[in-house]
């Protein structure tokens, strides 16, 4: 009689413990998935931003290179510089 009551109490406690372990385990796994996704988003954003900065640096240096622009131009000034000066050589 006592053993049956004790057994029912133990089974009840194990069921409660199983519920809480399942609940917190699931929350932990969901948290890891969310943290992984956010980390992936941050890494992708940093990579894209780095690429944009590199592209802007390249375009800025090209637009500020007056000698290169003058020598590559198809107009009268560019052809005069190429023919009469040592700048474009």
PyMOL Python script that loads the backbone (N, CA, C, O; Angstrom):
from pymol import cmd

cmd.read_pdbstr("""\
ATOM      1  N   UNK A   1       0.821  -1.195   0.000  1.00  0.00           N
ATOM      2  CA  UNK A   1       0.000   0.000   0.000  1.00  0.00           C
ATOM      3  C   UNK A   1       0.861   1.252   0.000  1.00  0.00           C
ATOM      4  O   UNK A   1       0.675   2.150  -0.822  1.00  0.00           O
ATOM      5  N   UNK A   2       1.818   1.302   0.944  1.00  0.00           N
ATOM      6  CA  UNK A   2       2.710   2.442   0.997  1.00  0.00           C
ATOM      7  C   UNK A   2       3.565   2.525  -0.262  1.00  0.00           C
ATOM      8  O   UNK A   2       3.842   3.610  -0.776  1.00  0.00           O
ATOM      9  N   UNK A   3       3.975   1.360  -0.746  1.00  0.00           N
ATOM     10  CA  UNK A   3       4.807   1.336  -1.940  1.00  0.00           C
ATOM     11  C   UNK A   3       4.051   1.871  -3.157  1.00  0.00           C
ATOM     12  O   UNK A   3       4.630   2.561  -3.995  1.00  0.00           O
ATOM     13  N   UNK A   4       2.779   1.558  -3.251  1.00  0.00           N
ATOM     14  CA  UNK A   4       1.981   2.046  -4.379  1.00  0.00           C
ATOM     15  C   UNK A   4       1.838   3.570  -4.326  1.00  0.00           C
ATOM     16  O   UNK A   4       1.927   4.234  -5.359  1.00  0.00           O
ATOM     17  N   UNK A   5       1.620   4.115  -3.156  1.00  0.00           N
ATOM     18  CA  UNK A   5       1.499   5.562  -2.996  1.00  0.00           C
ATOM     19  C   UNK A   5       2.829   6.224  -3.328  1.00  0.00           C
ATOM     20  O   UNK A   5       2.871   7.233  -4.032  1.00  0.00           O
ATOM     21  N   UNK A   6       3.907   5.653  -2.821  1.00  0.00           N
ATOM     22  CA  UNK A   6       5.229   6.186  -3.103  1.00  0.00           C
ATOM     23  C   UNK A   6       5.542   6.092  -4.592  1.00  0.00           C
ATOM     24  O   UNK A   6       6.129   7.011  -5.163  1.00  0.00           O
ATOM     25  N   UNK A   7       5.159   5.001  -5.214  1.00  0.00           N
ATOM     26  CA  UNK A   7       5.382   4.826  -6.649  1.00  0.00           C
ATOM     27  C   UNK A   7       4.592   5.853  -7.452  1.00  0.00           C
ATOM     28  O   UNK A   7       5.115   6.406  -8.420  1.00  0.00           O
ATOM     29  N   UNK A   8       3.350   6.118  -7.074  1.00  0.00           N
ATOM     30  CA  UNK A   8       2.536   7.120  -7.772  1.00  0.00           C
ATOM     31  C   UNK A   8       3.137   8.512  -7.614  1.00  0.00           C
ATOM     32  O   UNK A   8       3.134   9.301  -8.559  1.00  0.00           O
ATOM     33  N   UNK A   9       3.655   8.820  -6.420  1.00  0.00           N
ATOM     34  CA  UNK A   9       4.295  10.118  -6.211  1.00  0.00           C
ATOM     35  C   UNK A   9       5.556  10.259  -7.059  1.00  0.00           C
ATOM     36  O   UNK A   9       5.804  11.314  -7.643  1.00  0.00           O
ATOM     37  N   UNK A  10       6.336   9.207  -7.123  1.00  0.00           N
ATOM     38  CA  UNK A  10       7.556   9.248  -7.929  1.00  0.00           C
ATOM     39  C   UNK A  10       7.231   9.404  -9.415  1.00  0.00           C
ATOM     40  O   UNK A  10       7.892  10.160 -10.126  1.00  0.00           O
ATOM     41  N   UNK A  11       6.217   8.689  -9.873  1.00  0.00           N
ATOM     42  CA  UNK A  11       5.825   8.796 -11.276  1.00  0.00           C
ATOM     43  C   UNK A  11       5.348  10.217 -11.566  1.00  0.00           C
ATOM     44  O   UNK A  11       5.681  10.790 -12.603  1.00  0.00           O
ATOM     45  N   UNK A  12       4.572  10.778 -10.653  1.00  0.00           N
ATOM     46  CA  UNK A  12       4.090  12.154 -10.824  1.00  0.00           C
ATOM     47  C   UNK A  12       5.257  13.135 -10.856  1.00  0.00           C
ATOM     48  O   UNK A  12       5.269  14.038 -11.693  1.00  0.00           O
ATOM     49  N   UNK A  13       6.234  12.983  -9.971  1.00  0.00           N
ATOM     50  CA  UNK A  13       7.389  13.868  -9.942  1.00  0.00           C
ATOM     51  C   UNK A  13       8.241  13.729 -11.207  1.00  0.00           C
ATOM     52  O   UNK A  13       8.766  14.716 -11.722  1.00  0.00           O
ATOM     53  N   UNK A  14       8.370  12.509 -11.693  1.00  0.00           N
ATOM     54  CA  UNK A  14       9.142  12.287 -12.915  1.00  0.00           C
ATOM     55  C   UNK A  14       8.434  12.919 -14.110  1.00  0.00           C
ATOM     56  O   UNK A  14       9.091  13.479 -14.987  1.00  0.00           O
ATOM     57  N   UNK A  15       7.107  12.840 -14.156  1.00  0.00           N
ATOM     58  CA  UNK A  15       6.359  13.480 -15.242  1.00  0.00           C
ATOM     59  C   UNK A  15       6.539  14.995 -15.204  1.00  0.00           C
ATOM     60  O   UNK A  15       6.742  15.629 -16.239  1.00  0.00           O
ATOM     61  N   UNK A  16       6.464  15.571 -13.998  1.00  0.00           N
ATOM     62  CA  UNK A  16       6.663  17.021 -13.862  1.00  0.00           C
ATOM     63  C   UNK A  16       8.081  17.398 -14.275  1.00  0.00           C
ATOM     64  O   UNK A  16       8.282  18.376 -14.995  1.00  0.00           O
ATOM     65  N   UNK A  17       9.059  16.628 -13.821  1.00  0.00           N
ATOM     66  CA  UNK A  17      10.451  16.882 -14.175  1.00  0.00           C
ATOM     67  C   UNK A  17      10.658  16.749 -15.688  1.00  0.00           C
ATOM     68  O   UNK A  17      11.374  17.550 -16.289  1.00  0.00           O
ATOM     69  N   UNK A  18      10.052  15.769 -16.285  1.00  0.00           N
ATOM     70  CA  UNK A  18      10.146  15.561 -17.726  1.00  0.00           C
ATOM     71  C   UNK A  18       9.554  16.754 -18.485  1.00  0.00           C
ATOM     72  O   UNK A  18      10.118  17.192 -19.488  1.00  0.00           O
ATOM     73  N   UNK A  19       8.429  17.275 -18.011  1.00  0.00           N
ATOM     74  CA  UNK A  19       7.818  18.439 -18.642  1.00  0.00           C
ATOM     75  C   UNK A  19       8.756  19.641 -18.610  1.00  0.00           C
ATOM     76  O   UNK A  19       8.954  20.298 -19.632  1.00  0.00           O
ATOM     77  N   UNK A  20       9.336  19.934 -17.446  1.00  0.00           N
ATOM     78  CA  UNK A  20      10.206  21.097 -17.318  1.00  0.00           C
ATOM     79  C   UNK A  20      11.497  20.941 -18.129  1.00  0.00           C
ATOM     80  O   UNK A  20      11.969  21.904 -18.734  1.00  0.00           O
ATOM     81  N   UNK A  21      12.062  19.743 -18.142  1.00  0.00           N
ATOM     82  CA  UNK A  21      13.266  19.499 -18.940  1.00  0.00           C
ATOM     83  C   UNK A  21      12.956  19.696 -20.422  1.00  0.00           C
ATOM     84  O   UNK A  21      13.750  20.291 -21.151  1.00  0.00           O
ATOM     85  N   UNK A  22      11.811  19.201 -20.862  1.00  0.00           N
ATOM     86  CA  UNK A  22      11.418  19.361 -22.258  1.00  0.00           C
ATOM     87  C   UNK A  22      11.186  20.829 -22.596  1.00  0.00           C
ATOM     88  O   UNK A  22      11.628  21.302 -23.644  1.00  0.00           O
ATOM     89  N   UNK A  23      10.501  21.550 -21.721  1.00  0.00           N
ATOM     90  CA  UNK A  23      10.220  22.958 -21.957  1.00  0.00           C
ATOM     91  C   UNK A  23      11.511  23.773 -22.053  1.00  0.00           C
ATOM     92  O   UNK A  23      11.718  24.496 -23.028  1.00  0.00           O
ATOM     93  N   UNK A  24      12.371  23.658 -21.050  1.00  0.00           N
ATOM     94  CA  UNK A  24      13.598  24.447 -21.058  1.00  0.00           C
ATOM     95  C   UNK A  24      14.582  23.984 -22.129  1.00  0.00           C
ATOM     96  O   UNK A  24      15.314  24.799 -22.689  1.00  0.00           O
ATOM     97  N   UNK A  25      14.605  22.699 -22.414  1.00  0.00           N
ATOM     98  CA  UNK A  25      15.446  22.209 -23.511  1.00  0.00           C
ATOM     99  C   UNK A  25      15.000  22.774 -24.848  1.00  0.00           C
ATOM    100  O   UNK A  25      15.829  23.172 -25.666  1.00  0.00           O
ATOM    101  N   UNK A  26      13.695  22.810 -25.070  1.00  0.00           N
ATOM    102  CA  UNK A  26      13.172  23.377 -26.316  1.00  0.00           C
ATOM    103  C   UNK A  26      13.466  24.869 -26.406  1.00  0.00           C
ATOM    104  O   UNK A  26      13.864  25.360 -27.462  1.00  0.00           O
ATOM    105  N   UNK A  27      13.274  25.588 -25.314  1.00  0.00           N
ATOM    106  CA  UNK A  27      13.588  27.020 -25.305  1.00  0.00           C
ATOM    107  C   UNK A  27      15.075  27.264 -25.566  1.00  0.00           C
ATOM    108  O   UNK A  27      15.437  28.208 -26.269  1.00  0.00           O
ATOM    109  N   UNK A  28      15.922  26.427 -25.008  1.00  0.00           N
ATOM    110  CA  UNK A  28      17.359  26.541 -25.222  1.00  0.00           C
ATOM    111  C   UNK A  28      17.708  26.321 -26.692  1.00  0.00           C
ATOM    112  O   UNK A  28      18.495  27.077 -27.261  1.00  0.00           O
ATOM    113  N   UNK A  29      17.130  25.299 -27.306  1.00  0.00           N
ATOM    114  CA  UNK A  29      17.395  25.030 -28.717  1.00  0.00           C
ATOM    115  C   UNK A  29      16.890  26.162 -29.615  1.00  0.00           C
ATOM    116  O   UNK A  29      17.567  26.558 -30.563  1.00  0.00           O
ATOM    117  N   UNK A  30      15.706  26.672 -29.313  1.00  0.00           N
ATOM    118  CA  UNK A  30      15.176  27.796 -30.090  1.00  0.00           C
ATOM    119  C   UNK A  30      16.088  29.015 -29.936  1.00  0.00           C
ATOM    120  O   UNK A  30      16.340  29.727 -30.908  1.00  0.00           O
ATOM    121  N   UNK A  31      16.578  29.255 -28.731  1.00  0.00           N
ATOM    122  CA  UNK A  31      17.493  30.369 -28.491  1.00  0.00           C
ATOM    123  C   UNK A  31      18.789  30.220 -29.276  1.00  0.00           C
ATOM    124  O   UNK A  31      19.299  31.197 -29.825  1.00  0.00           O
ATOM    125  N   UNK A  32      19.321  29.009 -29.332  1.00  0.00           N
ATOM    126  CA  UNK A  32      20.551  28.775 -30.099  1.00  0.00           C
ATOM    127  C   UNK A  32      20.304  29.017 -31.584  1.00  0.00           C
ATOM    128  O   UNK A  32      21.144  29.612 -32.259  1.00  0.00           O
ATOM    129  N   UNK A  33      19.171  28.567 -32.099  1.00  0.00           N
ATOM    130  CA  UNK A  33      18.845  28.773 -33.510  1.00  0.00           C
ATOM    131  C   UNK A  33      18.715  30.267 -33.812  1.00  0.00           C
ATOM    132  O   UNK A  33      19.238  30.740 -34.821  1.00  0.00           O
ATOM    133  N   UNK A  34      18.033  31.002 -32.959  1.00  0.00           N
ATOM    134  CA  UNK A  34      17.871  32.453 -33.166  1.00  0.00           C
ATOM    135  C   UNK A  34      19.223  33.159 -33.087  1.00  0.00           C
ATOM    136  O   UNK A  34      19.513  34.026 -33.912  1.00  0.00           O
ATOM    137  N   UNK A  35      20.049  32.801 -32.112  1.00  0.00           N
ATOM    138  CA  UNK A  35      21.371  33.424 -31.984  1.00  0.00           C
ATOM    139  C   UNK A  35      22.235  33.107 -33.203  1.00  0.00           C
ATOM    140  O   UNK A  35      22.961  33.978 -33.680  1.00  0.00           O
ATOM    141  N   UNK A  36      22.172  31.892 -33.708  1.00  0.00           N
ATOM    142  CA  UNK A  36      22.928  31.531 -34.906  1.00  0.00           C
ATOM    143  C   UNK A  36      22.475  32.318 -36.117  1.00  0.00           C
ATOM    144  O   UNK A  36      23.299  32.781 -36.906  1.00  0.00           O
ATOM    145  N   UNK A  37      21.167  32.472 -36.270  1.00  0.00           N
ATOM    146  CA  UNK A  37      20.630  33.243 -37.392  1.00  0.00           C
ATOM    147  C   UNK A  37      21.073  34.699 -37.312  1.00  0.00           C
ATOM    148  O   UNK A  37      21.486  35.278 -38.317  1.00  0.00           O
ATOM    149  N   UNK A  38      20.990  35.291 -36.130  1.00  0.00           N
ATOM    150  CA  UNK A  38      21.405  36.685 -35.967  1.00  0.00           C
ATOM    151  C   UNK A  38      22.903  36.853 -36.218  1.00  0.00           C
ATOM    152  O   UNK A  38      23.325  37.844 -36.815  1.00  0.00           O
ATOM    153  N   UNK A  39      23.700  35.898 -35.768  1.00  0.00           N
ATOM    154  CA  UNK A  39      25.134  35.949 -36.014  1.00  0.00           C
ATOM    155  C   UNK A  39      25.425  35.867 -37.512  1.00  0.00           C
ATOM    156  O   UNK A  39      26.287  36.585 -38.018  1.00  0.00           O
ATOM    157  N   UNK A  40      24.713  34.999 -38.214  1.00  0.00           N
ATOM    158  CA  UNK A  40      24.871  34.883 -39.666  1.00  0.00           C
ATOM    159  C   UNK A  40      24.498  36.197 -40.355  1.00  0.00           C
ATOM    160  O   UNK A  40      25.178  36.619 -41.291  1.00  0.00           O
ATOM    161  N   UNK A  41      23.428  36.843 -39.903  1.00  0.00           N
ATOM    162  CA  UNK A  41      23.012  38.123 -40.476  1.00  0.00           C
ATOM    163  C   UNK A  41      24.078  39.202 -40.248  1.00  0.00           C
ATOM    164  O   UNK A  41      24.363  39.990 -41.149  1.00  0.00           O
ATOM    165  N   UNK A  42      24.656  39.239 -39.065  1.00  0.00           N
ATOM    166  CA  UNK A  42      25.683  40.237 -38.752  1.00  0.00           C
ATOM    167  C   UNK A  42      26.914  40.020 -39.632  1.00  0.00           C
ATOM    168  O   UNK A  42      27.465  40.978 -40.175  1.00  0.00           O
ATOM    169  N   UNK A  43      27.347  38.767 -39.775  1.00  0.00           N
ATOM    170  CA  UNK A  43      28.521  38.473 -40.595  1.00  0.00           C
ATOM    171  C   UNK A  43      28.260  38.843 -42.054  1.00  0.00           C
ATOM    172  O   UNK A  43      29.134  39.407 -42.711  1.00  0.00           O
ATOM    173  N   UNK A  44      27.074  38.535 -42.565  1.00  0.00           N
ATOM    174  CA  UNK A  44      26.727  38.878 -43.949  1.00  0.00           C
ATOM    175  C   UNK A  44      26.680  40.397 -44.132  1.00  0.00           C
ATOM    176  O   UNK A  44      27.150  40.909 -45.148  1.00  0.00           O
ATOM    177  N   UNK A  45      26.124  41.111 -43.172  1.00  0.00           N
ATOM    178  CA  UNK A  45      26.051  42.577 -43.247  1.00  0.00           C
ATOM    179  C   UNK A  45      27.442  43.193 -43.248  1.00  0.00           C
ATOM    180  O   UNK A  45      27.710  44.121 -44.010  1.00  0.00           O
ATOM    181  N   UNK A  46      28.318  42.688 -42.406  1.00  0.00           N
ATOM    182  CA  UNK A  46      29.681  43.214 -42.337  1.00  0.00           C
ATOM    183  C   UNK A  46      30.409  42.952 -43.656  1.00  0.00           C
ATOM    184  O   UNK A  46      31.138  43.816 -44.143  1.00  0.00           O
ATOM    185  N   UNK A  47      30.219  41.782 -44.227  1.00  0.00           N
ATOM    186  CA  UNK A  47      30.844  41.478 -45.513  1.00  0.00           C
ATOM    187  C   UNK A  47      30.360  42.387 -46.622  1.00  0.00           C
ATOM    188  O   UNK A  47      31.160  42.871 -47.423  1.00  0.00           O
ATOM    189  N   UNK A  48      29.051  42.628 -46.678  1.00  0.00           N
ATOM    190  CA  UNK A  48      28.500  43.506 -47.704  1.00  0.00           C
ATOM    191  C   UNK A  48      28.981  44.943 -47.516  1.00  0.00           C
ATOM    192  O   UNK A  48      29.302  45.627 -48.487  1.00  0.00           O
ATOM    193  N   UNK A  49      29.029  45.391 -46.278  1.00  0.00           N
ATOM    194  CA  UNK A  49      29.489  46.748 -45.996  1.00  0.00           C
ATOM    195  C   UNK A  49      30.963  46.905 -46.374  1.00  0.00           C
ATOM    196  O   UNK A  49      31.356  47.924 -46.942  1.00  0.00           O
ATOM    197  N   UNK A  50      31.760  45.912 -46.064  1.00  0.00           N
ATOM    198  CA  UNK A  50      33.178  45.949 -46.425  1.00  0.00           C
ATOM    199  C   UNK A  50      33.343  46.022 -47.942  1.00  0.00           C
ATOM    200  O   UNK A  50      34.188  46.768 -48.436  1.00  0.00           O
ATOM    201  N   UNK A  51      32.552  45.261 -48.675  1.00  0.00           N
ATOM    202  CA  UNK A  51      32.625  45.290 -50.138  1.00  0.00           C
ATOM    203  C   UNK A  51      32.218  46.658 -50.687  1.00  0.00           C
ATOM    204  O   UNK A  51      32.847  47.172 -51.611  1.00  0.00           O
ATOM    205  N   UNK A  52      31.168  47.241 -50.117  1.00  0.00           N
ATOM    206  CA  UNK A  52      30.738  48.578 -50.561  1.00  0.00           C
ATOM    207  C   UNK A  52      31.819  49.620 -50.291  1.00  0.00           C
ATOM    208  O   UNK A  52      32.048  50.503 -51.118  1.00  0.00           O
ATOM    209  N   UNK A  53      32.482  49.526 -49.148  1.00  0.00           N
ATOM    210  CA  UNK A  53      33.547  50.476 -48.817  1.00  0.00           C
ATOM    211  C   UNK A  53      34.705  50.322 -49.796  1.00  0.00           C
ATOM    212  O   UNK A  53      35.259  51.318 -50.261  1.00  0.00           O
ATOM    213  N   UNK A  54      35.076  49.082 -50.112  1.00  0.00           N
ATOM    214  CA  UNK A  54      36.151  48.855 -51.078  1.00  0.00           C
ATOM    215  C   UNK A  54      35.783  49.422 -52.447  1.00  0.00           C
ATOM    216  O   UNK A  54      36.618  50.035 -53.112  1.00  0.00           O
ATOM    217  N   UNK A  55      34.534  49.219 -52.867  1.00  0.00           N
ATOM    218  CA  UNK A  55      34.085  49.754 -54.155  1.00  0.00           C
ATOM    219  C   UNK A  55      34.119  51.279 -54.164  1.00  0.00           C
ATOM    220  O   UNK A  55      34.508  51.887 -55.161  1.00  0.00           O
ATOM    221  N   UNK A  56      33.716  51.892 -53.061  1.00  0.00           N
ATOM    222  CA  UNK A  56      33.724  53.356 -52.984  1.00  0.00           C
ATOM    223  C   UNK A  56      35.145  53.889 -52.988  1.00  0.00           C
ATOM    224  O   UNK A  56      35.407  54.928 -53.594  1.00  0.00           O
ATOM    225  N   UNK A  57      36.077  53.195 -52.318  1.00  0.00           N
ATOM    226  CA  UNK A  57      37.469  53.635 -52.322  1.00  0.00           C
ATOM    227  C   UNK A  57      38.042  53.574 -53.728  1.00  0.00           C
ATOM    228  O   UNK A  57      38.768  54.475 -54.147  1.00  0.00           O
ATOM    229  N   UNK A  58      37.716  52.509 -54.460  1.00  0.00           N
ATOM    230  CA  UNK A  58      38.229  52.371 -55.824  1.00  0.00           C
ATOM    231  C   UNK A  58      37.656  53.451 -56.730  1.00  0.00           C
ATOM    232  O   UNK A  58      38.386  54.087 -57.490  1.00  0.00           O
ATOM    233  N   UNK A  59      36.350  53.655 -56.645  1.00  0.00           N
ATOM    234  CA  UNK A  59      35.747  54.676 -57.511  1.00  0.00           C
ATOM    235  C   UNK A  59      36.209  56.076 -57.122  1.00  0.00           C
ATOM    236  O   UNK A  59      36.355  56.935 -57.992  1.00  0.00           O
ATOM    237  N   UNK A  60      36.438  56.320 -55.852  1.00  0.00           N
ATOM    238  CA  UNK A  60      36.905  57.636 -55.420  1.00  0.00           C
ATOM    239  C   UNK A  60      38.326  57.884 -55.914  1.00  0.00           C
ATOM    240  O   UNK A  60      38.643  58.983 -56.368  1.00  0.00           O
ATOM    241  N   UNK A  61      39.176  56.874 -55.829  1.00  0.00           N
ATOM    242  CA  UNK A  61      40.559  57.073 -56.287  1.00  0.00           C
ATOM    243  C   UNK A  61      40.596  57.237 -57.803  1.00  0.00           C
ATOM    244  O   UNK A  61      41.415  58.002 -58.313  1.00  0.00           O
ATOM    245  N   UNK A  62      39.725  56.534 -58.538  1.00  0.00           N
ATOM    246  CA  UNK A  62      39.671  56.708 -59.995  1.00  0.00           C
ATOM    247  C   UNK A  62      39.156  58.094 -60.370  1.00  0.00           C
ATOM    248  O   UNK A  62      39.659  58.706 -61.312  1.00  0.00           O
ATOM    249  N   UNK A  63      38.176  58.584 -59.655  1.00  0.00           N
ATOM    250  CA  UNK A  63      37.612  59.884 -60.006  1.00  0.00           C
ATOM    251  C   UNK A  63      38.546  61.027 -59.634  1.00  0.00           C
ATOM    252  O   UNK A  63      38.437  62.118 -60.194  1.00  0.00           O
ATOM    253  N   UNK A  64      39.460  60.797 -58.701  1.00  0.00           N
ATOM    254  CA  UNK A  64      40.397  61.848 -58.304  1.00  0.00           C
ATOM    255  C   UNK A  64      41.715  61.790 -59.080  1.00  0.00           C
ATOM    256  O   UNK A  64      42.555  62.675 -58.916  1.00  0.00           O
ATOM    257  N   UNK A  65      41.914  60.783 -59.911  1.00  0.00           N
ATOM    258  CA  UNK A  65      43.148  60.638 -60.682  1.00  0.00           C
ATOM    259  C   UNK A  65      43.025  61.455 -61.968  1.00  0.00           C
ATOM    260  O   UNK A  65      42.581  60.948 -62.999  1.00  0.00           O
ATOM    261  N   UNK A  66      43.419  62.713 -61.894  1.00  0.00           N
ATOM    262  CA  UNK A  66      43.255  63.652 -63.006  1.00  0.00           C
ATOM    263  C   UNK A  66      44.149  63.250 -64.170  1.00  0.00           C
ATOM    264  O   UNK A  66      43.733  63.327 -65.326  1.00  0.00           O
ATOM    265  N   UNK A  67      45.365  62.824 -63.879  1.00  0.00           N
ATOM    266  CA  UNK A  67      46.284  62.437 -64.941  1.00  0.00           C
ATOM    267  C   UNK A  67      45.719  61.285 -65.766  1.00  0.00           C
ATOM    268  O   UNK A  67      45.764  61.321 -66.996  1.00  0.00           O
ATOM    269  N   UNK A  68      45.198  60.284 -65.110  1.00  0.00           N
ATOM    270  CA  UNK A  68      44.626  59.125 -65.808  1.00  0.00           C
ATOM    271  C   UNK A  68      43.420  59.545 -66.645  1.00  0.00           C
ATOM    272  O   UNK A  68      43.279  59.130 -67.795  1.00  0.00           O
ATOM    273  N   UNK A  69      42.558  60.367 -66.064  1.00  0.00           N
ATOM    274  CA  UNK A  69      41.364  60.813 -66.802  1.00  0.00           C
ATOM    275  C   UNK A  69      41.743  61.640 -68.020  1.00  0.00           C
ATOM    276  O   UNK A  69      41.133  61.498 -69.080  1.00  0.00           O
ATOM    277  N   UNK A  70      42.746  62.505 -67.878  1.00  0.00           N
ATOM    278  CA  UNK A  70      43.160  63.366 -68.990  1.00  0.00           C
ATOM    279  C   UNK A  70      43.781  62.538 -70.106  1.00  0.00           C
ATOM    280  O   UNK A  70      43.484  62.747 -71.282  1.00  0.00           O
ATOM    281  N   UNK A  71      44.646  61.598 -69.734  1.00  0.00           N
ATOM    282  CA  UNK A  71      45.315  60.795 -70.750  1.00  0.00           C
ATOM    283  C   UNK A  71      44.365  59.844 -71.459  1.00  0.00           C
ATOM    284  O   UNK A  71      44.589  59.523 -72.627  1.00  0.00           O
ATOM    285  N   UNK A  72      43.316  59.384 -70.799  1.00  0.00           N
ATOM    286  CA  UNK A  72      42.379  58.445 -71.404  1.00  0.00           C
ATOM    287  C   UNK A  72      41.223  59.137 -72.119  1.00  0.00           C
ATOM    288  O   UNK A  72      40.413  58.471 -72.764  1.00  0.00           O
ATOM    289  N   UNK A  73      41.134  60.446 -72.018  1.00  0.00           N
ATOM    290  CA  UNK A  73      40.011  61.134 -72.643  1.00  0.00           C
ATOM    291  C   UNK A  73      40.173  61.146 -74.167  1.00  0.00           C
ATOM    292  O   UNK A  73      41.292  61.120 -74.680  1.00  0.00           O
ATOM    293  N   UNK A  74      39.055  61.185 -74.874  1.00  0.00           N
ATOM    294  CA  UNK A  74      39.062  61.157 -76.334  1.00  0.00           C
ATOM    295  C   UNK A  74      39.017  62.552 -76.948  1.00  0.00           C
ATOM    296  O   UNK A  74      39.003  62.696 -78.171  1.00  0.00           O
ATOM    297  N   UNK A  75      38.994  63.545 -76.127  1.00  0.00           N
ATOM    298  CA  UNK A  75      38.858  64.914 -76.636  1.00  0.00           C
ATOM    299  C   UNK A  75      40.178  65.507 -77.085  1.00  0.00           C
ATOM    300  O   UNK A  75      41.198  64.822 -77.146  1.00  0.00           O
ATOM    301  N   UNK A  76      40.140  66.786 -77.397  1.00  0.00           N
ATOM    302  CA  UNK A  76      41.317  67.511 -77.893  1.00  0.00           C
ATOM    303  C   UNK A  76      42.398  67.615 -76.822  1.00  0.00           C
ATOM    304  O   UNK A  76      43.588  67.507 -77.117  1.00  0.00           O
ATOM    305  N   UNK A  77      41.979  67.821 -75.593  1.00  0.00           N
ATOM    306  CA  UNK A  77      42.964  67.970 -74.514  1.00  0.00           C
ATOM    307  C   UNK A  77      43.724  66.667 -74.308  1.00  0.00           C
ATOM    308  O   UNK A  77      44.947  66.674 -74.171  1.00  0.00           O
ATOM    309  N   UNK A  78      43.011  65.558 -74.286  1.00  0.00           N
ATOM    310  CA  UNK A  78      43.666  64.270 -74.101  1.00  0.00           C
ATOM    311  C   UNK A  78      44.628  63.955 -75.221  1.00  0.00           C
ATOM    312  O   UNK A  78      45.745  63.507 -74.963  1.00  0.00           O
ATOM    313  N   UNK A  79      44.224  64.177 -76.465  1.00  0.00           N
ATOM    314  CA  UNK A  79      45.122  63.888 -77.595  1.00  0.00           C
ATOM    315  C   UNK A  79      46.322  64.841 -77.588  1.00  0.00           C
ATOM    316  O   UNK A  79      47.431  64.419 -77.916  1.00  0.00           O
ATOM    317  N   UNK A  80      46.134  66.102 -77.226  1.00  0.00           N
ATOM    318  CA  UNK A  80      47.252  67.042 -77.148  1.00  0.00           C
ATOM    319  C   UNK A  80      48.262  66.603 -76.085  1.00  0.00           C
ATOM    320  O   UNK A  80      49.470  66.638 -76.319  1.00  0.00           O
ATOM    321  N   UNK A  81      47.752  66.182 -74.898  1.00  0.00           N
ATOM    322  CA  UNK A  81      48.649  65.717 -73.844  1.00  0.00           C
ATOM    323  C   UNK A  81      49.420  64.477 -74.287  1.00  0.00           C
ATOM    324  O   UNK A  81      50.621  64.384 -74.035  1.00  0.00           O
ATOM    325  N   UNK A  82      48.763  63.533 -74.936  1.00  0.00           N
ATOM    326  CA  UNK A  82      49.438  62.309 -75.368  1.00  0.00           C
ATOM    327  C   UNK A  82      50.510  62.601 -76.422  1.00  0.00           C
ATOM    328  O   UNK A  82      51.562  61.963 -76.425  1.00  0.00           O
ATOM    329  N   UNK A  83      50.252  63.554 -77.311  1.00  0.00           N
ATOM    330  CA  UNK A  83      51.183  63.837 -78.405  1.00  0.00           C
ATOM    331  C   UNK A  83      52.327  64.759 -77.994  1.00  0.00           C
ATOM    332  O   UNK A  83      53.445  64.595 -78.481  1.00  0.00           O
ATOM    333  N   UNK A  84      52.074  65.724 -77.111  1.00  0.00           N
ATOM    334  CA  UNK A  84      53.049  66.782 -76.859  1.00  0.00           C
ATOM    335  C   UNK A  84      53.724  66.738 -75.506  1.00  0.00           C
ATOM    336  O   UNK A  84      54.625  67.537 -75.251  1.00  0.00           O
ATOM    337  N   UNK A  85      53.322  65.834 -74.631  1.00  0.00           N
ATOM    338  CA  UNK A  85      53.934  65.818 -73.286  1.00  0.00           C
ATOM    339  C   UNK A  85      54.375  64.409 -72.916  1.00  0.00           C
ATOM    340  O   UNK A  85      54.024  63.425 -73.567  1.00  0.00           O
ATOM    341  N   UNK A  86      55.141  64.353 -71.868  1.00  0.00           N
ATOM    342  CA  UNK A  86      55.615  63.067 -71.332  1.00  0.00           C
ATOM    343  C   UNK A  86      54.689  62.560 -70.220  1.00  0.00           C
ATOM    344  O   UNK A  86      54.956  61.511 -69.635  1.00  0.00           O
ATOM    345  N   UNK A  87      53.629  63.273 -69.927  1.00  0.00           N
ATOM    346  CA  UNK A  87      52.752  62.948 -68.804  1.00  0.00           C
ATOM    347  C   UNK A  87      52.069  61.612 -68.991  1.00  0.00           C
ATOM    348  O   UNK A  87      51.909  60.864 -68.027  1.00  0.00           O
ATOM    349  N   UNK A  88      51.662  61.293 -70.210  1.00  0.00           N
ATOM    350  CA  UNK A  88      50.860  60.085 -70.447  1.00  0.00           C
ATOM    351  C   UNK A  88      51.704  58.865 -70.787  1.00  0.00           C
ATOM    352  O   UNK A  88      51.153  57.827 -71.153  1.00  0.00           O
ATOM    353  N   UNK A  89      52.995  58.958 -70.679  1.00  0.00           N
ATOM    354  CA  UNK A  89      53.828  57.808 -71.033  1.00  0.00           C
ATOM    355  C   UNK A  89      54.208  56.994 -69.844  1.00  0.00           C
ATOM    356  O   UNK A  89      54.909  55.991 -69.981  1.00  0.00           O
TER     357      UNK A  89
END
""", "prot")
cmd.dss("prot")
cmd.show_as("cartoon", "prot")
cmd.util.cbc("prot")
cmd.orient("prot")
